[in-house]
Amino acid sequence: LQEPEVDCCAAIYCPNAGTLDSHALMKSFYDEASDKGVSFSFRSEVEAIESAGSGYLLTTSGGKKIKAQLVINSAGVGATRVAGMAGIDIDEAGYGLTFIKGTWFACGKASPVRRLVFPFPPDGALGTGIHTSFDPAGRLLFGPDAEIVDSPTDRDLDPGKGDAFYAELSKYMKGIDREDIYPHSANIRARAGGSYQSDFIINEESSRGLPGFINLIGIESPGLTCCFSIAVMVNGFVQDAQAS
């Protein structure tokens, strides 16, 4: 058996499944972009966007002005707000977001499994269900659950979810007791629409009178895993905009 501590009648083994170190990936992107002369302006929140001739004028926190021929809006949970600054009617465009908080619990003992384990998701679920994962240090994690919240800043941890987490884990995982799990973290997924079947929104907005304005909205998991494919698609928009 690949995973003797997993209690199931059948499973699909995917040897290429794994986890991604998001911090290391972002660091590698930053280093490569810096080497190619890209400038960064961290902690500069966009507060206004105006059309300016053939491009755009962005005003950031602190009053800084940035002129750009192209704008790529990949602001995550703030993407609809940025799109609205450019004059897009969010409701008419179908760009509304649902904020889904996912909580993770960690295992306080040696991991009984060596791989990612995904149970079959329940009908009508907002996500994949509570599965196993590993952090960059190799610590076993369980999650995330899926809870619709009003605010994209609602990342409060609820230790009271421990019993529900353990009940789900007990359906397929042996070797874990209730006292072995503890709250680890919570994050927000920005989902376009609200159903689990919702897709990413990746659009160049010339049809709305905003040439060179590219929206990436609702890029939740597995958006990071497929970021290279998304980049290729966006680069196609950029090439078309520069050629027009």
Secondary structure, 3 states (H helix, E strand, C coil): CCCCCECCCCCCCCCCCCCCCHHHHHHHHHHHHHHCCCCCCCCCCEEEEEEECCEEEEEECCCCEEEECCEEECCHHHHHHHHHHCCCCHHHHCCCEEEEEEEEEEECCCCCCCCCCCCCCCCCCCCCCCEEEECCCCCEEEECCCEEECCCCCCCCCHHHHHHHHHHHCCCECCCCHHHEEEEEEEEEEEECCCCCCCCEEEECHHHCCCCEEEEECCCCCCCCCHHHHHHHHHHHHHHHHHC
